[in-house]
Amino acid sequence: MSAKQKRLNFYLSLYQAVGFSLTSIILTILLIKEGGMAVLLIFFMALLFLPFLLLSMSELLKPLLGNQNLKLCIYLALGFLVIPALALPFFFELGGFLISVFCLCFAGAVWLLKDWHQKLLAINVLGGLVLSAILVYLIWSVTNYMT
């Protein structure tokens, strides 16, 4: 594994750890203030953030935990990405089905990668894209709310 790939994994993990933590806090506060059924979305938010947050924290703590725990966290993250997605078609019909198919295809493709550094990079890139999309949506909704 090259030094550039290690740095990219580290910075993506740092971006996700900070971003998902702050986004979780902000969304939890907003959803609790909203009240009603919106509070139930905290559970879905936790399911979405858990695989990426687990993997990013284990990458940042790699000097303390070691590579074996990182490999275990990669497979746990894939499991946390796939297992909740399998229930989505029961609640969200076509949209949930498409998300679950994407999660299964992504997890299968990552599973087939030989090197665990490449697996880590693939999951980190997906987590970075998910976090970026959530942040863009939050900024967009705040600007629309203010106008």
VENNORFEN-V72644 format. One record per helix or strand. SS is the DSSP state (hx for helix, st for strand). FROM is the first residue (numbers start at 0). TO is the last residue. If there is no record, write none. Layout:
# VENNORFEN-V72644
ss;from;to
SS;FROM;TO
SS;FROM;TO
This chain:
# VENNORFEN-V72644
ss;from;to
hx;2;33
hx;35;59
hx;61;64
hx;66;81
hx;83;111
hx;115;145
